[in-house]
């Protein structure tokens, strides 16, 4: 039987593997070379079918579409970085924030209440859980390297180390 930490670690790694699979799929579809696949599969249909949130549509039309190649690369690299963070449990809180940022943009493009974004809502919730629970401390490099990360406030937060630093904890 697994404990709560191990169960959360399995979920974290599973979500990371999903991001890795999506990133590899996008790479093989040519997203790093051109923005055309992203425009055909996501941005174009969102604009043509008017599913993007109203306030988000001008961003898609005026910023993303003209620079589709750059945004396609950013999506792929973002998904790869999130995947590595979640799979390895490395700076998991940053990976969780990356997860939430990516899927929030996907939801705004598809429409917040559109059923096409239902898995995106699940991913956003999972990212929030990973952010709030220090999900990389079990079966992750954050836990393995906790004594190194503990000395720096940024790495402490990124790894999900809360409470007092090790040198502040009274010895028993």
Secondary structure, DSSP 8 states (H G I E B T S, - for coil): ---HHHHHHHHHHHHHHHHHHHHHHHHHTTTTT-SHHHIIIIIHHHHHTT-S-HHHHHHIIIIIGGGHHHHHHHHHHHHHHHHHHHHHTSSHHHHHHHHHHHHHHHHHHH-TT-GGGHHHHHHHHHHHHHHHHTTTSSSSHHHHTHHHHTTSHHHHHHHT--SS-GGGS---
